[in-house]
Amino acid sequence: MVENFEVKNKDGNILRGIINKPTTGDKFPCVVFCHGFMGNKLGHNFMLVKIARILEKIGVVSVRFDFAGSGESDGNFANLTVSGEIEDCDSVLNYVNSIDYIDKSNMNILGFSMGGAVAVAVAHNHLHVIRNLILISPAFNMCDIFINEVRGSKLEKFLHTGYIEFENNRLYKSAVEDAFNYNFFDYLKEMGKIDGKVLIVHGTEDESVPPLYSERIKKILADTAFLKFVPGADHCYSSLAYFKQAADSIVDFTKKYIADI
């Protein structure tokens, strides 16, 4: 069963999302999804849709939404910042907490790429709300991703105009300045206080986010976390075999720690 929803963020922009809900039952565990940079609630090759449908079949509600300036949500992509996406997720969490069929004691969060970094920050800020985390190719290197685009002629343009070009998108320098304020590893040092667990999935051939970032996450979280490397997989798991390995890990984790199957 699918439901659409709209929520206003802190700046008054409408965030648009979709809920996948099991057809039988009264109260359900919930996973809130955070999509990646220049992505949307569908995910690359519909990855997030596929995961949501899988979770629905095992009795878990999933809540997917577009960050402001992405997908169908209001706002200008050029104004994107890490801080803004954290606030957007907070707005969605507030909405989810108002839904009567959600088990408020079993709230979880899934983040892909930049959404993984955002998910960690949100979980850190809501230690007594978020139970478990699923991090897919978590991009703890967002600042580097931004500043690596500012080279050569792009550096001159950035210093003159104040924006970076990503494909056919512009991103204001506020994104870079804001990203400098975040060291996501610092959040992890307090994540041991959560009652739940963390699943980390990462492709060994990821050229956007080096796999060693996930190894470091696992080391900091120790027994709280499980790390699944997908041999040969790229950042977006762009084959059926790669996606299946990632999805199987998510299903196994969900059944054990979220759906209690």
C-alpha positions, 0 to 999 in steps of 0.5 A: 500500500502506498500513500503520498504526503507533504510536509513543510520544512523549517524554511516553509518549503514543501517536502514531498514523500511517499510511504510504503505500508504493509496491508495487514497489521495495526502498528508497524516498525518504520524506516525513514530513508535519506537519499543521496546527493543530486538524487531523489526518493526513487534512488539510482536505478530505483534502488530505494523503491526496491528496498522499500517494497522489500521492507513492506513485504516483511511488515516494515513501513518505509518513508521516502522523501525528497530533500528541499531542492531535489526531486518533487520537493520545493526549493532550489537545489543551489541552496543545498547544505548538509545542515538544511538536509538534517533539518528537512529530515527532522521535519519528516521525523516530526510528521512520522511521529504523528502517524497512528500506525507507526510504532514510535518505539521502533523508529529507524533510519536508512541513508544512502551516500550523502543521505548516510552522513545526514542519517548519522547526524540525525540519529545523533541528535535523536538518540532516544528516537532512532533505534537502528541505522542502515548506511549504504555507501555513507559519504562522510567525505562530502566536503571533499566531494564539493571542494574537489570540483573547484579546480583550474577554471572552475576555481576562478569561476567559483571565486568570481561567481560563488557557485560550483557546477555539478553536471547541469546543477549549480551549488552555492558556496554556502554548501562548501562553507557548511560542509566544513563544519561537519566531522561525521566521525565525531558523531559516531563517538557518541553513537554507542549510546543507542540501544540498536545496531548499525548496518554498513553496506559498501561496494569495494570499487566505490569511486565516489566514497572510498570503502575505507570510510566504512571500515573506519565507521565500523572500527569506531562503532565496534560491536554496535555495527556490522559491515558488509563489503560488496565485492566489485560493486560501485557506488550505486550497486549498478548490477542485479548481482551487486544490488542483490547482495546489498539488499539481502544484507539489508533484509537480514538486518531488518528481520533481526533488529527491526521486524523481529522476525 
